[in-house]
């Protein structure tokens, strides 16, 4: 093995990176303070801190496990909130449409004009047959495959075979039932509640923070949907904190400093959003004495497909981060035509992950340009779907690559079983090892103590999620 090629298997070994029992830290600054100490410019987006401090009690496990709460969640959350349904590129041409499933609900999303989208309850007004199935569809009309009742792309009823037998079936009375539909950053959102406020109210500060990272200038390079035997809430909670990296993602610890993760929450009663930032090329506090800046840089380059640094380069944290950022710019420019010259190092290499209640995770910057979403599956509290997209930047004026096929990973399968999932699949598998055991462990808990205890900072975003959930559900504890 070349001396400049690190043995990544060593650093992915759980026994190697295991923290020494009893280890604590006298000084563990959060992200912004750490970057300042390193003499690096801090982006204003990272420096602007969320000030909301949730004070609620944690949510008892019964809300994850008892089927009696599923109908309440459907009525009070999924029928009442803005939620991401698809990406604009999923339906690129007028007449293209997809279904969006959440629990037992189903909605039809259609591109009704060149830059116009509509959404409807995915149910024919005649006898209820779903109008759009599990695969994308297209056409200049929406026609029910059962009896051919037909609607235009705006949902208007246009034809009923043997119309004379349906006296009440007028376009005014029996057109498709609409739901609110809006877009942000190339994402299409719906809200079944026609009386709900606009999407902008639910997003809070997010659009402002993403202004220099436009999500509409991206395309889906990989799209994964994983069926998981967990409740949707416990699934997403795993991604609201970096506290689990210590034992769940050992291969990332020499590259990403989870112990320096910054958490921020914003809440004005309408928007419930939060963020975490984890620095790259800063070895995790748990292994900081075992990993040099150069080893961290080599592993980062290996993981991200960047050229390894020449001998003698990257021996300090500042040098390592600067080299990785420089090569990230060069690789993007060569591969995508997008020029990130002048962007902060933080934008180019660090992980900036956002969350919008109830289940949407967009990422800012190029460190990890992913997008997560979690939805309940059917009527069961024990099953959900984790949706993952890898969003790559697209040069201005460049044609969009062809739409990728969605990779469905079944309950018993792993992401690594599907080569097209790439790095995302491996990281997903690491998380799944814990997530299903968490759900089983909740069921195994003593009923007299069936509630989590949450850290004040590392798990504050979970506290915030619980607060928003309880507010939506009308729960007082």
TORTISE-761289 format. One record per residue: residue in one letter; x, y, z of N, C-alpha, C in turn. Coordinates in steps of 0.001 Angstrom, whole numbers, plus 500000, padded with zeros to 6 digits. Layout:
BEGIN
AXYZXYZXYZ/...
This chain:
BEGIN
X500843498806500000500000500000500000500880501246500000/X500588502187499138501320503448499086501257504135500441/X502386504715500897502409505336502224501454506521502321/X501058507081501171500115508191501202498660507712501119/X498464506391500965497115505854500896496747505271502254/X495849505894502989495546505439504345494779504122504332/X494988503324505349494235502081505519492921502431506203/X491899502690505387490630503165505932489943502106506777/X490270500816506539489623499767507335490026499864508802/X491235500353509041491677500514510429490799501509511164/X490478502614510461489723503669511114488220503392511101/X487787502360510379486393501961510405486146500827511382/X487177500455512142487054499358513086486572499891514432/X485478499353514907484868499900516120485788499754517338/X486574498699517382487450498522518538488555499572518553/X488953500027517358490020501025517296489540502380517797/X488340502767517428487889504115517749487072504170519039/X486956503058519721486167503080520949486758504065521949/X485903504903522514486373505873523488486801505156524761/X487826505695525405488267505141526677487187505401527714/X486785504352528395485715504473529389486076505536530428/X485121506427530669485331507479531656485851508777531069/X486163508784529771486697509996529143485674511127529184/X486105512297529568485284513502529523486162514635528990/X485543515756528663486293516861528068486132518128528910/X487275518729529241487217519972530007486850521143529110/X487225521063527832486964522162526899486541521559525560/X485270521699525228484759521144523981483875522202523321/X484480523188522643483706524284522052482839523815520899/X481692524459520723480858524170519570481474524791518316/X480910524447517196481486524695515882482011526118515678/X481162527114515858481566528490515554482773528898516377/X482762528573517659483883528938518512485155528209518096/X485022526947517712486176526164517285486787526762516021/X485945527108515055486441527686513805487121529029514059/X486557529817514952487178531093515304488578530867515891/X488674529903516788489971529607517396490989529158516351/X490504528506515300491385528033514240491782529155513292/X491231530371513501491581531509512673490890531528511325/X489779530829511228489074530705509948487846531611509930/X487526532126508753486318532944508621485074532080508846/X484116532623509581482881531911509872481774532458508976/X481109531635508172480008532141507354478917532749508233/X478262533788507736477225534436508543476108533454508866/X475883532500507961474816531537508195475094530690509427/X476375530382509671476734529604510856476779530485512095/X477204531747511905477318532658513040475958533097513577/X474927533090512716473589533468513179472982532295513922/X472905532414515229472491531311516076470991531340516368/X470415530160516447469036530045516886468952530247518387/X467926530915518834467824531261520255466727530501520985/X465987529647520269464882528941520928465418527830521819/X464899527756523057465297526736524012464054525980524490/X463773524828523920462593524066524354462738523620525806/X461648523662526529461669523304527960460717522157528274/X460133521559527247459142520510527452459768519216527960/X458916518343528495459356517001528857459505516149527586/X460392515156527618460515514267526445459241513460526220/X459053513018524999457858512292524603457938510842525079/X456929510353525819456928508951526259456890507984525080/X457396506784525289457485505796524222456128505354523687/X455093505480524482453783505015524022453365505719522728/X453833506954522508453463507689521293454168507144520043/X455177506309520255455854505649519145455285504251518875/X454638503675519881454310502256519840452823501940519772/X451986502755520360450569502437520469449831502816519190/X449169501854518537448451502150517287447357503198517437/X446892503424518666445784504373518841446189505803518493/X447500506092518481447938507451518166448100507696516664/X448119506634515873448315506792514428447208507642513803/X445918507361514064444869508222513473444984509677513899/X445386509914515151445564511300515619446670511991514834/X447776511290514587448871511881513822448427512206512407/X447650511317511806447168511575510454446305512830510432/X445392512949511374444451514076511388445119515387511789/X446011515336512777446529516568513367447889517000512808/X448593516074512172449889516429511588449838516302510073/X449678515095509547449839514876508115448732515492507272/X447581515774507870446530516492507144446570517997507392/X447562518458508186447557519860508604448852520609508314/X449918519922507915451216520597507824451754520577506398/X452683521504506147453426521497504882454461520382504932/X454525519588503879455429518443503816455948518281502397/X457187517869502258457781517724500926457219516462500279/X456772516597499024456132515487498324457011514901497220/X457799515746496542458667515279495459459583516429495069/X460407516204494056461214517252493450460605517615492106/X460812518859491681460291519297490380460805518409489252/X462059517958489349462641517146488277462009515760488182/X461260515356489228460551514073489161459437514109488110/X458923515290487852457843515466486871458247516603485930/X459200516343485029459824517417484239458952517999483144/X457961517247482648457158517703481522455713517928481930/X455050518863481247453639519127481525452852517823481357/X452053517498482351451290516262482346451928515141483136/X453211515289483490453865514282484324453296514342485733/X453184513198486376452620513172487718453164511984488513/X453169512163489836453590511115490753452614511089491923/X452618509988492632451835509921493861452759510158495041/X452200510725496080452914510913497343452102510209498414/X452730509224499057452047508415500061452565508787501445/X451664508996502374452063509246503758451062508537504659/X451520507489505338450597506650506091449564506062505151/X448281506118505507447232505610504619446797506624503569/X447347507833503607446933508892502690447701508801501378/X447073509316500314447725509355499015447323510619498290/X448317511277497679448084512518496958448708512419495564/X448116513124494629448594513163493253449231514525493002/X450493514525492550451205515769492249451426515813490744/X451008516875490077451091516961488622451726518283488198/X452556518230487161453040519474486550451945519920485580/X451203520936485984450042521374485206450385522441484182/X451573523024484273452055524024483329453564524001483346/X454177524804482487455643524775482396456293525012483749/X455767525964484505456300526263485838455184526255486872/X454263525312486725453092525277487597452851523841488058/X452519523706489327452274522396489909450951522421490676/X450242521318490612448982521180491342449024519862492114/X448242519793493169448165518569493963446717518313494350/X446356517032494382444984516621494674444998515365495545/X443886515136496226443680513847496858443673512808495733/X444458511765495898444669510776494834443530509752494830/X442339510251494499441154509404494588440130509855493558/X439700508926492697438680509265491704437366509577492404/X436677510601491928435434511029492563434290510029492324/X434497509093491438433456508109491139433393507040492229/X434425506190492307434413505124493298435750504960494016/X436543506014493990437700506073494881438985505456494401/X439045504918493192440283504294492744441420505314492699/X442636504884493151443781505789493038443998506130491569/X444220507402491312444386507865489932445827507764489457/X446766507818490382448190507697490048448766506602490926/X449436505635490318449956504499491062451342504736491619/X452050503657491869453351503740492526454465504204491590/X454235504131490282455234504579489324454803505896488677/X455756506741488267455403508012487615454540507769486383/X453635508706486136452745508610484985452764509929484230/X452151509946483039452129511148482230450933511117481292/X450558512298480790449465512387479835448816513751479886/X448036514064478847447415515380478789446116515437479579/X445741514300480180444580514276481068444846513256482157/X444067513358483229444135512389484319442889511516484195/X443090510272483798441944509394483548441994508187484478/X440876507916485118440792506785486025440866505475485231/X441769504568485593441884503304484866440707502352485088/X439823502663486050438716501764486371437523501990485444/X437022503237485373435833503523484562436020504707483615/X437258505196483501437611506242482534437071507619482863/X436630507866484096436309509243484456437568510077484215/X437395511245483602438556511998483125438563513420483687/X439775513902483976439985515218484568441117515901483812/X441081517222483714442216517914483098443319518091484134/X444419518714483723445580518818484612445357519783485761/X444252520524485722443867521389486844442839520712487733/X442568519424487454441650518661488289440186518766487905/X439862519507486854438467519699486464437923518447485782/X436748518013486204436085516880485573435696517253484149/X436166516446483171435925516789481758435084515756481016/X435010514533481523434233513523480811433882512371481738/X432622511950481639432137510769482351431443509877481332/X431902508661481103431165507766480222429725507562480732/X428770507653479802427349507585480154426993508664481183/X427429509891480860427270511014481787425800511229482167/X424881510819481278423465511055481540422972510304482789/X423738509322483230423312508563484406423847509147485716/X424613510234485616425198510851486806424786512323486858/X423559512547487227422985513894487177423771514885488021/X424302514449489176425003515372490080426479515537489727/X426976514744488824428407514749488520428768515880487574/X428640517108488061429033518279487281430474518636487616/X431166519340486740432534519778487062432599520567488366/X431560521332488664431564522115489899431532521206491120/X430771520130491038430572519271492204431556518109492301/X432081517637491164432841516390491190434191516464490485/X434792517637490476436190517721490065437070517191491190/X438353517000490924439245516478491949439353517446493121/X439520516890494287439627517700495499441067518176495661/X441287519488495660442663519995495702443236520026497114/X444554520063497175445271520391498401446233521518498051/X446688522232499056447631523315498787448934522748498219/X449533523498497309450769523063496661451662524284496448/X452939524154496780453886525250496586455273524645496410/X456219525464495982457573524983495752458593525843496480/X459691525233496815460861525937497336462093525103496984/X463077525759496390464346525106496117464250523882495238/X463311523886494294463153522724493438462381521595494072/X461917521801495299461112520810496008459647521190495922/X458770520212495778457336520449495721456734520030497060/X456040520967497689455412520729498988453896520727498840/X453243519968499715451790520006499772451338520234501213/X450111520715501345449442520795502643447964520506502410/X447429519401502930446019519072502711445046520075503322/X445526520890504270444662521861504939444568523135504095/X443410523356503486443235524525502615443209525829503400/X443049525748504714443025526951505549444383527254506165/X445353526424505940446673526623506544447383527821505930/X448297528405506704449093529528506221450041529082505117/X450745530027504497451615529710503360452839528896503769/X453461528267502779454673527483503003455754528321503672/X455870529577503285456921530440503842456813530551505357/X455593530527505890455421530577507347456048529359508014/X455902528199507390456392526954507981457903526804507864/X458527527572506948459961527412506714460808528349507566/X460210529392508119460951530277508995462180530871508346/X463345530719508996464584531343508529465278530544507425/X464790529362507129465504528492506186465751529122504822/X464746529698504146465015530262502818466125531317502827/X466159532131503860467197533155503965468579532506504069/X468693531461504853469979530797505041470415530018503806/X469474529582502990469804528823501789469930529711500549/X469885531023500716469908531923499556471155531729498698/X472300531452499336473533531266498568473823529790498311/X472853528937498555472957527506498263471631527061497653/X471284527622496486469949527383495912469713525917495573/X468736525333496216468437523919496002467818523657494632/X467273524702494011466708524534492675467804524338491615/X469042524715491941470152524544491008470861523217491243/X470089522208491615470621520878491858469749519837491164/X470311518661491046469530517557490488469756516318491346/X468821515394491289468907514170492076469818513180491375/X470979512916491979471936511963491413471678510550491919/X471033510425493070470643509121493610469387509321494444/X468468508375494353467193508468495067466890507104495679/X466841507065496992466671505806497717465447505904498625/X464660504848498669463577504733499634463758503418500377/X463985503516501691464255502347502525463084502088503457/X462537500884503385461496500476504322462160500024505618/X461667500565506738462294500282508025461218499908509047/X461528498935509883460587498509510915460786499337512179/X460466500615512049460532501548513171459409502564513011/X459152503312514062458236504437513976458944505595513284/X458201506373512504458821507461511741459516508474512642/X459015508652513869459597509654514773460957509207515290/X461055507959515726462352507485516215463353507396515069/X462854507172513849463740507166512696464398508506512476/X463613509557512411464186510882512120465002511418513286/X464650511002514514465384511511515673466850511118515647/X467157510001514993468555509576514897469396510577514131/X468743511383513302469468512333512462469386513765512996/X468788513925514162468714515245514779469888515502515716/X470781514527515839471927514708516735473151514005516189/X474327514461516635475581513828516260476162513018517397/X475396512891518474475851512210519677476097510719519428/X475408510154518410475513508718518142476730508340517306/X477455509325516801478586509038515911479640508179516607/X479809508375517910480844507682518679480845506181518416/X479673505545518423479622504093518237478958503667516934/X478260504573516266477525504193515057478344504396513795/X479128505470513734479871505801512513481375505898512802/X482005504811513203483438504884513543484316505313512382/X483916504959511155484749505318510010484775506818509766/X483793507535510312483752508977510120484466509767511197/X484781509133512313485342509872513444486696510516513168/X487578509900512368488834510596512071488660511778511120/X487488511888510492487269512926509480486364514036509991/X485344513678510772484339514651511209484325514753512735/X484368515989513226484416516214514665483039516337515285/X482377515223515538481012515270516071480941515935517438/X482035515854518194482030516456519524481993517983519470/X482281518554518299482245520005518143480960520464517442/X480001519566517318478759519876516615478019521039517274/X477557521942516442476748523083516890475283522808516594/X474420523096517549472978522902517366472255524230517547/X471262524469516694470489525705516746469023525398516487/X468144526075517212466699525908517041466037527268516868/X465084527317515940464256528509515727462783528095515807/X461982528878516491460557528551516622459776529823516918/X458812530137516026457961531305516263456498530908516404/X456255529628516634454886529142516745454303528689515419/X454872529178514313454447528748512976455496527843512341/X456751528272512457457865527491511913458619526829513053/X458921525557512873459756524823513813460898524226513007/X462046524922513015463192524480512228464432524451513111/X465389523620512736466621523520513510467770523133512591/X468983523163513153470175522919512344471269522334513218/X472088521484512626473351521107513260474471521318512249/X475644521681512752476835521843511915477952521027512552/X478557520143511755479686519337512221480886519624511327/X482032519959511899483196520301511073483874519068510483/X484444519239509301485207518191508638486699518449508780/X487488517381508615488941517450508719489387517925510093/X488534517690511053488831517946512457488507516647513177/X489500515850513515489204514560514141488298514716515351/X487399513766515500486464513780516621487222513845517938/X486632514517518907487283514648520201487673513318520813/X486894512276520531487165510959521109488449510340520565/X488896510742519384490097510146518792491130511220518453/X490989512409519009491826513532518611493310513293518887/X493637512474519855495043512230520169495649511120519320/X494803510433518541495275509307517733495353509638516241/X494722510728515828494610511040514405495283512375514110/X496248512369513216496902513611512819496063514323511769/X496347515597511563495638516367510536495861515745509164/X497063515221508921497363514643507618496572513344507382/X496462512525508401495676511293508259494212511634508007/X493702512628508729492320513052508521492127513537507087/X493088514299506568493006514794505196493037513634504200/X493922512667504406494006511527503497492685510764503457/X492099510556504609490826509836504669489711510629504003/X489712511944504202488699512796503570488830512713502049/X490049512838501543490270512775500093489872511415499536/X490198510365500278489833509016499865488316508879499767/X487605509415500749486147509286500805485471510114499724/X485983511302499458485330512232498540485905512195497120/X486845511310496866487393511197495520488272512364495123/X488977512952496085489883514063495806491311513541495694/X492166514221494934493566513785494852494254513932496203/X495068512941496543495796513012497804496807514158497771/X497029514758498906497947515896498994499390515432498851/X500253516282498270501681515947498193502277515807499587/X503378515135499652504059514959500933504386516322501546/X504118516456502841504406517698503552503267518691503566/X502199518425502814501042519316502778499938518745503676/X499307519628504424498193519194505264498606518701506633/X499750519174507110500227518716508411499550519441509569/X498877520555509273498125521270510308496647521277509933/X495818521517510916494369521558510677494041522591509615/X494612523782509722494321524848508764494735524445507352/X495923523850507201496394523416505889495500522325505308/X495106521389506158494283520264505696492939520755505185/X492308521639505939490997522152505527491115522999504262/X492160523801504184492345524645503003492597523796501760/X493408522734501889493685521863500743492404521161500289/X491642520614501235490408519906500876489425520839500188/X489310522065500686488396523029500068488853523376498653/X490162523596498483490706523942497158490432522823496150/X490672521584496553490466520462495632488976520207495385/X488141520496496371486693520384496158486245521336495070/X486753522560495093486431523539494050486890523020492691/X488114522518492624488663522046491349487870520867490784/X487513519922491634486784518737491171485385519111490696/X484711519981491433483379520422491002483455521145489656/X484443522013489513484559522774488274484821521846487092/X485659520832487310485981519903486229484818518973485901/X484091518527486941483056517504486736481680518065486434/X481354519232486997479995519767486848479954521130486172/X481107521775486061481125523125485502480716524198486486/X480461523818487733480069524777488763481331525285489451/X481467526598489545482659527209490121482339527733491520/X482901527099492524482689527504493912483851528331494446/X484645528887493560485763529724493977485272530857494871/X485976531080495973485623532157496888484650531768497974/X484092530561497880483178530128498938483974529801500198/X483374530012501372484079529687502618484426528204502692/X485501527908503378485891526514503588484731525745504213/X484047526388505128482911525753505805481868525268504818/X481570526090503808480570525727502794481000524494502017/X482297524383501773482814523361500867483017522006501525/X483303521969502826483677520674503423482852520263504639/X482235521201505338481566520848506587480126520381506360/X479551519740507368478183519238507295477225520231507954/X476327520797507144475308521725507648473942521096507364/X473351520504508367472099519774508175470942520504508852/X469897520758508069468715521470508564467546520508508738/X466566520932509533465350520146509735464151521082509789/X463099520691509085461831521412509097460745520440509536/X460038520770510595458968519901511089457911519723510002/X457423518477509782457600517334510674458733516386510331/X459311516410509083460201515296508754461199515580507644/X461466516849507296462272517193506125463656517662506538/X464708517049505933466104517358506245466853517821504994/X466879519100504653467766519562503574469149519920504132/X470181519758503308471551520057503727472080521257502945/X472818522118503637473393523331503063474866523069502749/X475337523554501593476749523438501254477068522166500508/X478363521924500321478821520799499516479425519677500349/X479564519887501652480148518850502499479392517539502383/X478085517594502573477191516473502315475913517073501731/X475721516920500450474574517562499791473433516553499659/X472886516198500807471815515209500854470482515863501177/X469488515023501248468105515434501534467425514202502091/X466891514295503309466202513172503944464730513524504144/X463900512492504216462505512664504604462023511354505218/X461149511452506200460600510272506862459081510344506843/X458438509230506469456980509176506459456506507846507023/X455373507852507735454819506588508218454367505729507050/X454416504417507252454022503475506206452711502817506615/X451650503088505865450349502502506163449823502927507527/X449104502042508172448472502342509461449293501867510652/X450486501335510395451264500733511471452178501752512137/X452263501734513477453251502582514148454646501981514095/X454762500765513548456023500025513565456775500059512244/X456294500828511266456940500843509960456970502254509385/X458050502569508695458137503872508032459016503748506805/X459078504824506048459965504908504889460945506054505109/X462220505755504981463260506774504971463611507046503513/X463443508292503102463743508694501731465026509514501718/X465931509172500830467230509849500736467465510282499294/X467883511515499126468308511998497813469717512577497934/X470518512288496934471827512922496798471669513988495734/X471805515256496143471575516385495251472909516986494804/X473173516909493517474411517429492961474167518796492333/X475157519696492400474990521024491802474968520957490287/X474218521869489698474061521923488248474495523300487762/X475332523327486752475809524601486209474662525366485565/X474719526689485655473695527533485052473602527253483545/X472389527004483100472163526757481682472451525349481218/X473021524524482092473335523145481699472060522310481666/X471956521375480732470768520514480697470735519607481914/X469543519347482397469413518450483535469667517011483091/X470432516268483863470634514849483525469293514113483565/X469213512977482899467977512196482936467593511841484368/X466309511759484601465801511420485927466264510020486322/X466754509884487549467226508577488002466057507730488505/X466222506436488417465222505521488953465329505490490475/X464191505403491139464188505274492586464596503861492974/X465548503754493902465983502454494412465187502145495673/X464380501114495621463609500675496788464399499605497529/X464661499840498811465376498886499650464373498330500656/X464105497045500567463051496437501383463504496278502832/X462560495876503690462831495771505122464085494952505410/X464226493803504756465296492863505076466573493137504302/X466578494153503446467729494424502602468587495561503159/X469830495640502675470753496704503051471041497593501849/X471403498840502139471759499751501063472942499258500264/X473894498601500937475102498129500253474796496999499265/X473570496447499349473156495438498366472911496067496991/X472805497399496969472515498114495729473671499061495431/X474548498706494496475738499531494206475399500980493877/X474214501226493299473876502591492912473664503520494102/X473543502949495312473397503809496492474731504390496933/X475842503755496532477166504277496831477408504476498314/X478123505566498634478487505894500004477259506068500880/X476173506598500298474951506835501059474418505531501635/X474480504470500828473958503195501280474707502653502484/X476029502781502509476814502288503628476494503042504916/X476406504371504822476098505165506011474698504849506509/X473756504672505562472391504308505927472375502980506686/X473164502010506219473210500709506876473698500830508312/X474714501679508519475223501868509885474126502393510804/X473334503327510296472248503871511112471170502830511371/X470863502012510362469795501031510509470109500007511591/X471404499732511817471774498779512853471209499191514209/X471134500489514442470614500989515709469114501244515687/X468614501749514558467250502275514548466204501216514871/X466336500029514281465352498993514568465500498466515994/X466732498462516516466933498043517896466372499071518877/X466398500350518503465770501375519344464274501099519471/X463643500795518345462201500540518375461880499313519231/X462693498266519094462484497070519910462765497361521375/X463786498193521617464123498537522992463052499367523668/X462378500231522910461260500987523475460176500041523981/X459920498981523210458900498011523616459342497207524832/X460661497105525021461190496328526135461332497135527418/X461097498446527343461314499319528502460288499048529603/X460714499225530836459812499159531988458735500225531807/X457459499866531804456395500859531596456460502031532564/X457069501814533717457176502904534686458285503889534375/X459106503568533363460211504461532990460381504496531480/X459282504445530769459318504356529306459347505736528670/X460455506424528897460642507767528356462137508042528279/X462622508754527255464062509007527155464513510123528087/X465807510197528290466422511367528913467294511984527836/X467181513296527629467815513944526483468843514986526932/X469984514998526258471047515955526550470573517378526279/X471116518313527032470683519704526918471116520355525616/X472267519951525063472760520535523810472782519513522679/X473462518392522880473614517418521813472269516896521299/X471264516855522165469953516336521763468846517379521878/X469237518657521840468246519717521961467281519718520771/X467754519289519607466862519271518439465775518200518595/X466077517128519303465034516143519598464025516743520562/X464513517459521563463597518161522470462681519105521692/X463277519804520733462513520754519930461477520026519076/X461870518900518487460920518108517709459763517642518586/X460066517164519783459010516737520700458065517892521021/X458633519073521218457820520250521519456850520538520369/X457345520537519131456502520800517980455464519700517795/X455861518461518025454937517332517904453803517459518912/X454152517748520155453127517848521204452212519032520959/X452750520119520419451927521266520098450921520910519000/X451396520208517982450504519818516897449432518832517359/X449817517923518237448901516878518686448026517317519850/X448323518474520444447548518929521596447838518138522852/X449097517721523012449490516903524159450073517799525256/X449655517575526477450232518267527630450745517227528606/X452028517328528950452634516356529858453091517029531140/
